[in-house]
Amino acid sequence: MLAPTFYPMFVNVYKIIYCILVYSFLCSTLPAQSVSHLIEFNIVTWDFGNIREADGSVFHSFPFVNSSSGPVKFGHISPSCSCVNAIFTQESFESGEMGEIIIRFNPAGEKGKVHRYTDIYSSEGTFLAKLSITANVIPQERTVDELYKFRITDNVYATSRQVNMGYIAIGGSASQMISVINTSSVPVTIQVPPREGSSFLRIDHPESIPPGETANIDITFKIPNDPDNYGIKKEIVHILVNGVRTSFELSASCICTDRFDEKESFIPEMVVTPSLVSLNRKLLTRSFEGHFTIENRGSADLCIRAVETQDGIKINIMKGDVIHPGERVKIKAGSLKHAFSVFLITNDPARPVKEIRFNYKDN
């Protein structure tokens, strides 16, 4: 029989050994998909399959373990769309502690195959992981009034005033359409001339719409195969009804990127830390300045295809810059504005476009 003073010590040692074995097993089952040395996931993507827009939000839990030697506290998230959100079951996790991050996807306004993600950062601004979801959204049936809610004239309405084509590879094209309805008792003629000087946009539509009928306006972006065309393209067009220009503005946009090959084995991987930058105020110039870091964790050069900013923003990274595998670069941006954004277009297939937001908080 074990001595009374030895038994509690034996139980404690047994518990420690058991915990070490469980932790070792968990870590051994986690593949190299994880992009952080602080927390480890067994999966970082999830496919919801077919979901109905009418059923509302869907959720998926991504389990992880804190594989670092200290506590990890969650902070800022950077979603690719406002339809995606991350829910933390608790704020911080101790070393070796297991937890989960719940990703919520709201399919309202979506249709067809969609891919969304959110980047997770620690409270110190360290990049932790990118969690992705895909889904095939079956849109909800709507009434005529619900569908045609954007007024062009008193008798002509449209399904949308904004068309976002998403990513278009250089040398490629993409098309979308909006529908318009004529609620009057007489035919109406329509014209949708593109803005002068536009070389990327083509618009096709019928010349007239019979009373009580609908018609489609097809919008096509065709991007020439020219490196100068990388970046964000946005066109504003007006609709003329019976020869009269209306106040209705149709916005069409796309982001011109590389043509990515899914079979490519050597690819860059861009990690931006942080993606929400706190600005410091310079007293002499009354300007604002902030810093962030770009790291290439991939196996190929990270090429900056375009840098999109507002007027008056200075930043020390530009189109054509290259960040080699394993390299970290500190970037500085400044402006007289206390809040602004910078968009980086790169050859990273997982993040062709990355928004870095800057904000000043007066303490």
N, C-alpha and C positions, 0 to 999 in steps of 0.2 A: 504494500500500500504506500502511495506517495505521502510524504510528510505534509502536514497542513500548510506549512509556510511555502512549500514548493509548488503546490497545486495552482494557486493564482498566477504565479510566474509562468508556469507551463501553459496555462490557458492563454495568457497574453502573447507569449511567443508563437503559439499555434495560430492565433488570430493574425499576427503580423505576417507570418509565412503565407497564410491563406490569402490575405490581401495582395501580397506581392505576386503570387501565382495568378490570381484573377486579373490583376492589372497587366501582367506580362502577356497573358493570353489575349486580352483586349487589344493591346498595342500590336501584337503580332498579326491580328486579323485586319488591321487597318491598312488599306493599300496606300500607294504613294500619291493618291489624288489630292490629299490635303495640301494646302498651300501655306500653312503656318506651322511654326515650330512650337506654338503655344497651345493650340487645341487641335485635336485630331478627329476627323469624321470617317465613318465607314462608307458613306455615300454623300455626294454634294450636289446631285441632280435628282429630279423626280418628275415623272410623266403622269399627269392626272388622267390621261386618255380623253375620252369624250365627256364633256360636261355641258350642262345647259345654262345659258345666261340667266334664265328665269329662276334657277335654283340658288343664285347668290354665291357668296364667297365659299371657297374651298380651302382646306388647311392640310399641311403636311409637316410632320415632326422630323427634324434632322438630329439624331443623337450624336454626342461627342464626348470626349474625355479631355480634361485638362492635363496635358502631357508635359507641362513646364514644371519648374521647381518651385514656383510661387503662385499666388492667387492671380486670376485673370478677371478683370472687370470689364463688362461690355460698355460701349459708348455709342458713337455715331454709326448709322447705317446709310448706305448710298444705293437706293434702288434704281433700276433702269426705267421704272414707270411708277406713277402714283398708285397703280393698281396692285402693287406688291408691297408687303410690309413684313417686318420681322418682329416676332413676339418672344421676349426672353422670359423664361420661367423664373429666373432670379437674376439679380444684378451681377453677382460675382461667384466664382467657383474656386475652391482651394485646389492645390496640387493633387492630382490623382482622382479628383471628384468628377463624376459623370453628370451630364445634363443634356438638355435638348434646346434647340431653337426651332420655333414654330413659324413656318412661312405661310402667310395668308395671301391668297390671290383672289381679287374681285374681278369677275369677267364682264362687268357692265360695260357695254359699248364695244366689246370685242367680238370677233367672229373668225372662224377658221382656226388654222394652226398658229399658235402664238408661243413665243419663247421670251421669258422674263427672268431677271436675276437681281440679287441684291448683294452688295459688298458689305461685310461686317467688319467693324473696327473696334479696337479696345478703347477704354476711356482715355488712354494716353495718345490715341491716334494711330496705333499700330494696326496694319492690315491683318485680319485674322482669317477670313475665308470668303469665297464667292459661292453662294447657294443659288442654284438655278431650278426653274420649273418650266415644263412645257404642258400644253393642253390643246385640245381641239374643241373650240367653243361653238356650240350650236346656238345661234342667235334667237332671241325671243321674238315671237310674232307681235307686230304692232299695228295700231289703227292708222288710217290715213293721216289724221291730225298729229299723231305721234311721230310718224315717219317724216312728214313734210312740215317741219316746224320753223324753218328759216325763211323769212319773208323777203321776196325780191320786189314784188309790187303787191297791190291789194288783191290781185287774182293769180299771182304766180309765186309758188313756194318751192324750196329746195330741201333735200334731205340733209345737206351739210354745207358749211361754208369753209371747210378746211379738209384738205387731202394730204395725208402724210404717207409717202411711198416707202419710208424706211430706208434700208440700205440698197444702193444700186452700185454694182461693180463698174469700174471704169470700162467703157466700151460697150456697156449693156443698156437695157431699157426696162421700164416698168410702167404699168398702166393701172389706173383706177377710174371709177366713175361716180358721179352723183346723179340723182334723178331730180327732175323738176316736174311740177304738175300745174296745169292750167285749169283753175276752178271757175273761169268765166264761161259765158255762153257763146263766145266768138273765138275764132282762131287768134293766136298771137305768134309773132315772129320773134326769134331770139338770135343774138349774136354774142359770141364770147371771144373777142380779139385778145391775143396775148400781149403782154407789155412790149413796147418797142425795144428792139435790141436783144430780145430773148432768143437764144440759139438752142436751148435745150427742150423747150416745152412745145407740145403739139396738142391742140384741142379739136375734137370732132363732135359735131352735134347736128341734129336736123334743123332746117331753116324755120320750121313752124311747128306749133303744137296745137292740135285740134281741141275744141272745147271739151273739158272734162277728161282729157287724156294726159298721159305722162310721157316723158322723153328722157333719154340718157345723155349726159354730157361726159364724153370720154377724155380723160386727161392722161397724157403720156410724157414721161421724161425719157429722152434719149441722150445718153452721155457719150461724147466722142472719146476715143482712146487717147487721152492726152494727160500727162501727169499734172498739168496745171488745173485740171478739173476736180482734183480731190477737194473734199470739204462739204459744207452745208450749202445747198441751193434752195432758194425760196423765191417764188414768183407770186405776184398779186395780179389778178385779172378781174375785170368788171363784166357784168352781163348787161347787154342792151336788150330791152323789150320794146318791140314795135319801133325800133330805131332810136329809142331814148335811153341814155345811160342812166342806170339806177345807182343807188348808194350801196347796193350789195357788193361786197368784195369776196372773191374766192381766193383762198390762200393754198398754194400747192408747194410742197417741199420734199426734199430727199437728202440723203447723205451719201456722197460718192466715196466709195472705199475700194480696196483691192478685191480681186476675184479669188476667193479662198478655196483651196483644195482640201477636202476633208481627209484625204489620204496622206497629206504632207506630214512627215514624221518630225521634222525640225521646224519649230515655230517659236516665235517670241511670246513672252508672257509678261504683260505690264502690270506692275503693282504701284499704285499711287498712295502715298501716305503723307498727311491725311487728305481726304477728298473734300473736307470742309475746313478751310484754312481761316484761322483767326488773324485779323489784320492788326498791325501796330501803326500808331499815328506818329508821323514825324513832325515835330513842332515847328521847325524852321520853314519847311516847304508846305506844311499843312496837307501833305499827301498821306496815303495809306500804303503799307507794304506788308507782304506776307510771303512765306516760303512753304514749299512742299517738295517731296522727294519722289523721283521715278526710279523704280528698280526693275531690271529685266531679269526675271527668274526663268526665262525660257532657254531654248537651245539654238536660237537664231537671232540675228540682229533685229532690234526693235527700231523701225524707221518711222519718223514723224512725217506723215504725209501732208498735214495741214494743221494750222493753229488758228482757231476762230475766237476772236475777242471783240468786245465793243470798242468804239472809238475812245482814244485817250488812255488805253491800258498798255503798259510797258511790261514785257516779259522776256526773259533771256533764254527762251527756247523757240526755235523757228522751223519752218518747213525744210526738210532735207537733213535735219540732225539725226544722228544714229546713236543708239545706246546698245552696247555689246552685251552678250550674255554674262550675267553675274555683276554687271556694272550698276552703280547707283549714282544718280545725278541730282544735285540740289538745284531747284528752280526758284527764281525770285520773280514776283509780279508786283506791280505798283500802279496806283491810280489816284486821282483826286476823288473818286467815288468811294463811299464807305461799304458798298456791296456790289459785287460783280461776279461773272463766271467766265471761265476759259474752257473751251472745248478742244481736246486733242484728238485728231484723226490719225490712226496708226495702222500698221499691218498686223496687229494682234487679232487673230480670228475670234477670240473670246470677247474682246472689248474693242471693236473697231473705233468706237467713239467713247471718250471718257470726259465727263464734265467735272471740273474742279471749281467749287464755289468758295468765294471769299467774303468774309463778313467782319465788320468792326463792331465790338461791343464796348461801350464806354463804361468802365468800372467806376 
